[in-house]
Structure formats: C-alpha cells, structure tokens
Amino acid sequence: MLGEEELLVERAVADVVAEVRESEPGAELRRYRASELTPVALADALSPSLFAEGRVVVVQAAHDAGKDLAGAIVEQSVEPAEGIVLVVAHAGGARNKALADQLRKGGAVVTSCERVRWPEQRAEFVAAEVRRAGGRISRDAVEMVVEAVGADLRELASATAQLVADTGGTVDGVAVRRYHRGHAEVTGWTVADKAMAGDRAGALEALRWAQAGGVAAVLIADALADGVRTVARVGSAGGGDPYRLAATLGMPSGKIRKAQQQVRNWRPAGLVAAFAVAAQLNAEVKGAAADPAYALELAVMRICDARGVR
C-alpha cells in the first residue's frame, strides 16, 4: 500500500486480514517496522509453520528499509508460502521509491493510501464514507460536514457514521445543521471561499470562527489574497477542463473548478479593486494597522463589495 494517511493504511490492513480470515479464521497478524527488521527476521516471519496456519505479515514504513532488507522484501514477495500474505506499507514519494516500483512490477496489488490534503478530497472521502455505511448524502450536506468537522479523517469518519446512523441513512443539510451547530475547524481558506463567492454574511461568520479558533491574521490575509489571485488566473486561462488546466496553472483541479464557478460573477475592474484590498490588508496585518481584527473584517466586506463592481 502506498501513502501515509494512517486511517486508510489501517483500513487496508484490516481488509487484508479479514479476507485471509474468511478461509483461515485463526490467521495470525504480525507487524514489523522496516527500521527494526533484518532480512533473516523477515524470512523467518514468512516461513510456513508446522501446521500451515494462515498469517498476515505487515512491514511498516518500508521506505525506511535498507538496501539488503529492500532486496529481501522484493525476493520474498515473488512467491510467498501458501496461506501467508505479505503486506508492505510504503509512504510513497521519492524515498526508497525503487522498492515500491519493483513490487509493483512484480505484480503486487497496490492500494492507495495517499494523504487527504484538499477540501475536495475530504468531500469525496465523506461521500464515500456515507456509501460505505449504506447511506445517501446530498452535495450541500457533504460540504457542510467538511466545514463543520474539519480536516481530521478520523473525526470525519466518526461524524459521518454517526450521521448515517442517526438519520436512518439519508443525510441532508438539515441533519448536518442539527448535529453540528458549531464549526470545529474554520480556516482562512473558508473565509476566502465565501468572500470570493460574495457571501458577505457567511464570510464574516467564518472570519469570526477562524479568529475564535486562533487562526493567525496573517494566514487569513494570505488566504484572501490567494483567493483573489486564483480567480484572476483561472479567469485569464479562458475556461476549459479543470484536469487539463491543473498542470498548466499548477493548481489542484478541485480548486480550479471552484474558481471557475466564482469567476463568472467577477469583472476585471472588480478584481483590480480586490487586489488593492488584499495588498493593503497584507501591510495592515503585518503591523500597519492598530487593530488587525478590524482590518480583516473591513477587507472581507470590501472584497465582497468588489465582486459587484462592473
């Protein structure tokens, strides 16, 4: 499995163990960290027992494996003993990439456990969690869950499962508002998204939640400036497939898709005004303003107003 999202790695291992135990109920699970494992110990772990009992051997943090152990992992993965399954957890990335590549070429089943970093990825995760629990959820409810619960995948999984159980399987915006009246994690990006969408009341509410949560004024100001830049860049790209534009603009496709929806209501004069507000705010939160909190509130209102400039 490739990636370092702990919840996804744990689930992938659990799925393998469950599958093995369908035919071998007493199958043993053994875990080893690559940094503490030797080729000899690996061979011993993968050796069949006297009674040919099933076994799942998990090598964790395989990206930390030395050259000898990496070679042993590849060699042992080619033809493991009957009833024994080798699971190799690799964080992905460039570190010890050759090991992951060799396992893939050797026919290993690859499960992606990549870190969930972006809001659209968290939204996809929530929707998948609802399906996993046998429920249904509306698109607006997905976004509300992500905004209310935050970025922690375990908390998202727990909250989603609870919503499905409490609603009988159909989750909508009303249900989310009922169970999540507060905002566990509001960031500068939340404020910027609402401001660029022209949601004045929502942007000011998000700003106050962010400030109450201890988000630094500089980070909120940076997010607002990035929101303006993103809409301007996406608008100048002239539309098109977000996935194709992602490589050209160097942005996630989900971010481009959201900006494409926002840019329809912006005109060049409004963006110029918003850029000026963002530039002034940058100076104010770095010491020019006596009250950075007030400067942020005023900037949010001015950016919302700039959206209507023709």
C-alpha positions as CSV (number, residue, x, y, z in Angstrom):
1,M,0.0,0.0,0.0
2,L,1.3,3.5,-0.9
3,G,0.7,6.6,1.1
4,E,0.8,7.8,4.7
5,E,-2.8,8.5,5.6
6,E,-2.9,6.4,8.8
7,L,-6.6,5.7,8.8
8,L,-6.5,4.5,5.2
9,V,-3.5,2.3,5.9
10,E,-5.1,0.8,9.0
11,R,-8.3,0.0,7.0
12,A,-6.3,-1.5,4.2
13,V,-4.5,-3.9,6.6
14,A,-7.8,-4.7,8.3
15,D,-9.4,-5.6,4.9
16,V,-6.5,-7.9,4.0
17,V,-6.7,-9.6,7.4
18,A,-10.5,-10.0,7.1
19,E,-10.1,-11.5,3.6
20,V,-7.5,-14.0,4.8
21,R,-9.5,-15.0,7.9
22,E,-12.5,-15.9,5.7
23,S,-10.7,-19.0,4.7
24,E,-8.3,-19.1,7.7
25,P,-10.2,-18.0,10.8
26,G,-7.2,-18.4,13.0
27,A,-4.8,-16.5,10.8
28,E,-2.2,-14.5,12.8
29,L,-1.3,-10.9,12.2
30,R,2.3,-9.9,12.7
31,R,3.6,-6.3,12.3
32,Y,7.2,-5.2,11.9
33,R,8.8,-1.8,11.4
34,A,11.3,-1.8,8.5
35,S,13.9,0.1,10.5
36,E,13.9,-2.8,13.1
37,L,13.7,-5.7,10.7
38,T,16.5,-7.8,9.2
39,P,16.4,-10.0,6.1
40,V,16.8,-13.1,8.3
41,A,13.9,-12.0,10.6
42,L,11.7,-11.3,7.5
43,A,12.4,-14.8,6.1
44,D,11.6,-16.3,9.5
45,A,8.3,-14.4,9.7
46,L,7.3,-15.6,6.2
47,S,8.3,-19.2,6.8
48,P,5.3,-21.6,6.9
49,S,4.5,-23.1,10.3
50,L,4.4,-26.8,11.1
51,F,0.6,-26.8,10.8
52,A,0.5,-24.5,7.8
53,E,-1.6,-21.9,9.6
54,G,-2.5,-18.7,7.9
55,R,-0.5,-15.5,8.6
56,V,-0.5,-11.8,7.5
57,V,2.9,-10.2,7.8
58,V,2.9,-6.4,7.7
59,V,6.1,-4.5,7.0
60,Q,5.5,-0.9,8.2
61,A,7.4,2.2,7.0
62,A,9.1,0.2,4.2
63,H,10.5,3.5,2.8
64,D,13.0,3.2,5.8
65,A,14.2,-0.2,4.7
66,G,17.9,-0.6,3.9
67,K,19.3,-2.0,0.7
68,D,19.5,-5.6,2.0
69,L,16.1,-5.6,3.5
70,A,14.6,-4.0,0.4
71,G,16.0,-6.7,-1.7
72,A,14.7,-9.4,0.7
73,I,11.2,-7.9,0.6
74,V,11.1,-8.0,-3.2
75,E,12.5,-11.5,-3.2
76,Q,10.1,-12.8,-0.6
77,S,7.1,-11.2,-2.3
78,V,7.6,-13.1,-5.5
79,E,6.2,-16.4,-4.2
80,P,5.2,-16.4,-0.6
81,A,4.3,-19.7,1.1
82,E,0.7,-20.9,0.9
83,G,-1.6,-19.2,3.4
84,I,0.9,-16.4,4.1
85,V,0.3,-12.8,2.9
86,L,3.0,-10.1,2.9
87,V,1.7,-6.5,3.2
88,V,4.2,-3.7,2.6
89,A,3.3,-0.2,3.7
90,H,5.3,2.5,1.9
91,A,4.7,6.2,2.5
92,G,5.2,7.0,-1.2
93,G,7.3,9.8,-2.5
94,A,10.9,9.6,-3.6
95,R,12.4,7.9,-0.6
96,N,13.2,4.3,-1.4
97,K,10.9,4.6,-4.5
98,A,12.7,1.8,-6.2
99,L,11.3,-0.7,-3.7
100,A,7.7,0.4,-4.4
101,D,8.4,0.3,-8.2
102,Q,9.9,-3.2,-8.0
103,L,7.0,-4.6,-6.0
104,R,4.5,-3.0,-8.5
105,K,6.4,-4.5,-11.4
106,G,6.4,-7.9,-9.7
107,G,2.6,-7.9,-9.7
108,A,1.8,-6.6,-6.2
109,V,-1.7,-5.4,-5.6
110,V,-1.3,-1.6,-4.9
111,T,-3.8,0.1,-2.5
112,S,-3.6,3.9,-2.5
113,C,-3.5,5.5,1.0
114,E,-2.3,8.9,-0.1
115,R,-2.7,11.8,2.4
116,V,-6.1,13.6,2.0
117,R,-5.0,17.2,1.8
118,W,-7.5,19.3,-0.1
119,P,-11.2,20.2,0.7
120,E,-12.4,18.4,-2.4
121,Q,-10.6,15.2,-1.4
122,R,-12.2,15.4,2.1
123,A,-15.6,15.9,0.4
124,E,-15.0,12.8,-1.7
125,F,-14.0,10.9,1.5
126,V,-17.2,11.9,3.3
127,A,-19.4,10.8,0.3
128,A,-17.5,7.5,0.2
129,E,-18.0,7.0,4.0
130,V,-21.7,7.5,3.6
131,R,-21.9,4.9,0.8
132,R,-19.7,2.6,2.9
133,A,-22.2,2.9,5.7
134,G,-25.1,2.2,3.3
135,G,-26.5,5.7,3.3
136,R,-27.0,8.6,0.9
137,I,-26.0,12.3,1.3
138,S,-26.7,15.4,-0.6
139,R,-23.8,17.5,-2.1
140,D,-24.5,20.5,0.1
141,A,-24.6,18.3,3.2
142,V,-21.1,16.9,2.2
143,E,-19.7,20.4,2.1
144,M,-21.3,21.2,5.4
145,V,-19.9,18.2,7.1
146,V,-16.4,19.0,5.9
147,E,-16.7,22.6,7.0
148,A,-18.2,21.7,10.4
149,V,-15.9,18.8,11.4
150,G,-12.6,19.9,9.9
151,A,-9.6,18.1,8.3
152,D,-9.1,15.2,10.6
153,L,-10.0,12.0,8.7
154,R,-10.9,10.0,11.8
155,E,-13.2,12.7,13.1
156,L,-14.8,12.9,9.6
157,A,-15.3,9.2,9.5
158,S,-16.8,9.1,13.0
159,A,-19.1,12.1,12.4
160,T,-20.3,10.6,9.1
161,A,-21.0,7.2,10.6
162,Q,-23.0,8.9,13.4
163,L,-25.0,11.0,10.9
164,V,-25.9,7.9,8.9
165,A,-26.9,6.0,12.0
166,D,-28.9,8.9,13.5
167,T,-30.8,9.8,10.2
168,G,-31.7,6.3,9.1
169,G,-29.3,6.6,6.1
170,T,-30.4,9.8,4.4
171,V,-28.2,12.7,5.3
172,D,-29.2,16.3,4.2
173,G,-28.3,19.8,5.2
174,V,-31.0,19.9,7.9
175,A,-29.5,16.9,9.6
176,V,-25.9,18.3,9.5
177,R,-27.1,21.6,11.0
178,R,-28.9,19.7,13.7
179,Y,-25.9,17.7,14.7
180,H,-23.1,20.2,14.0
181,R,-24.1,23.6,15.1
182,G,-20.6,24.8,15.7
183,H,-17.6,24.9,13.4
184,A,-14.8,22.7,14.7
185,E,-12.2,24.0,12.3
186,V,-12.6,27.1,10.2
187,T,-9.5,28.3,8.3
188,G,-8.5,31.3,6.2
189,W,-9.4,29.3,3.1
190,T,-13.0,29.1,4.3
191,V,-13.2,32.8,4.8
192,A,-11.6,33.4,1.3
193,D,-14.0,31.0,-0.4
194,K,-17.1,32.7,1.0
195,A,-15.7,36.2,0.3
196,M,-14.9,35.4,-3.3
197,A,-18.4,33.8,-3.7
198,G,-19.9,37.1,-2.5
199,D,-21.4,35.5,0.7
200,R,-20.9,38.6,2.9
201,A,-22.7,37.2,6.0
202,G,-21.1,33.8,5.6
203,A,-17.6,35.2,5.1
204,L,-17.9,37.4,8.3
205,E,-19.2,34.5,10.3
206,A,-16.4,32.3,9.1
207,L,-13.9,35.1,9.9
208,R,-15.2,35.2,13.5
209,W,-15.0,31.5,13.9
210,A,-11.4,31.5,12.5
211,Q,-10.4,34.2,14.9
212,A,-12.0,32.5,17.8
213,G,-10.2,29.3,16.8
214,G,-6.8,31.1,17.0
215,V,-6.1,31.3,13.2
216,A,-3.4,34.0,12.7
217,A,-4.5,37.2,11.0
218,V,-1.5,36.9,8.6
219,L,-2.8,33.4,7.4
220,I,-6.3,34.7,6.8
221,A,-4.9,37.7,4.9
222,D,-2.8,35.3,2.8
223,A,-5.8,33.1,2.0
224,L,-7.8,36.1,0.9
225,A,-5.0,37.3,-1.4
226,D,-4.7,33.8,-2.8
227,G,-8.4,33.6,-3.4
228,V,-8.2,36.8,-5.5
229,R,-5.1,35.6,-7.4
230,T,-6.7,32.2,-8.1
231,V,-9.9,33.7,-9.6
232,A,-7.8,36.1,-11.7
233,R,-5.5,33.3,-13.0
234,V,-8.3,30.9,-13.7
235,G,-10.3,33.7,-15.4
236,S,-7.4,34.6,-17.6
237,A,-7.0,30.9,-18.6
238,G,-10.2,31.2,-20.6
239,G,-12.1,28.2,-19.2
240,G,-11.7,24.6,-20.1
241,D,-11.3,21.2,-18.4
242,P,-10.1,21.6,-14.8
243,Y,-7.9,18.5,-15.0
244,R,-6.2,19.8,-18.2
245,L,-5.7,23.2,-16.6
246,A,-4.3,21.8,-13.4
247,A,-0.9,21.1,-15.0
248,T,-0.8,24.5,-16.7
249,L,-1.8,26.5,-13.7
250,G,-0.1,24.4,-11.1
251,M,-3.3,24.1,-9.0
252,P,-5.5,21.1,-7.9
253,S,-8.3,20.5,-10.3
254,G,-10.9,21.0,-7.5
255,K,-9.5,24.4,-6.7
256,I,-9.8,25.4,-10.4
257,R,-13.3,24.1,-10.7
258,K,-14.4,26.2,-7.7
259,A,-12.7,29.3,-9.1
260,Q,-14.4,28.7,-12.5
261,Q,-17.7,29.0,-10.7
262,Q,-16.7,32.1,-8.9
263,V,-15.1,33.9,-11.8
264,R,-18.5,34.1,-13.7
265,N,-19.5,36.9,-11.3
266,W,-16.3,38.9,-11.3
267,R,-15.3,41.6,-13.8
268,P,-11.8,42.9,-14.4
269,A,-12.5,46.2,-12.5
270,G,-13.7,44.2,-9.5
271,L,-10.6,42.0,-9.4
272,V,-8.4,45.1,-9.6
273,A,-10.3,46.5,-6.6
274,A,-10.0,43.2,-4.7
275,F,-6.2,43.1,-5.4
276,A,-5.8,46.5,-3.9
277,V,-7.8,45.5,-0.8
278,A,-5.6,42.4,-0.4
279,A,-2.4,44.3,-0.8
280,Q,-3.5,46.9,1.8
281,L,-4.5,44.1,4.2
282,N,-1.2,42.4,3.8
283,A,0.5,45.5,5.2
284,E,-2.1,46.1,7.9
285,V,-1.9,42.6,9.4
286,K,1.9,42.9,9.5
287,G,1.9,45.9,11.7
288,A,0.5,48.9,9.8
289,A,-3.0,48.6,11.4
290,A,-3.7,49.2,15.1
291,D,-6.4,46.6,15.1
292,P,-5.7,43.7,12.7
293,A,-9.1,42.0,13.5
294,Y,-10.9,45.1,12.4
295,A,-8.7,45.4,9.3
296,L,-9.6,41.8,8.3
297,E,-13.4,42.4,8.8
298,L,-13.2,45.6,6.7
299,A,-11.2,43.8,4.0
300,V,-13.7,40.9,3.8
301,M,-16.6,43.3,3.3
302,R,-14.6,45.3,0.6
303,I,-13.8,42.1,-1.3
304,C,-17.4,41.1,-1.2
305,D,-18.4,44.5,-2.5
306,A,-15.7,44.4,-5.2
307,R,-17.5,41.3,-6.7
308,G,-20.3,43.7,-7.8
309,V,-18.0,46.2,-9.4
310,R,-18.7,46.5,-13.2
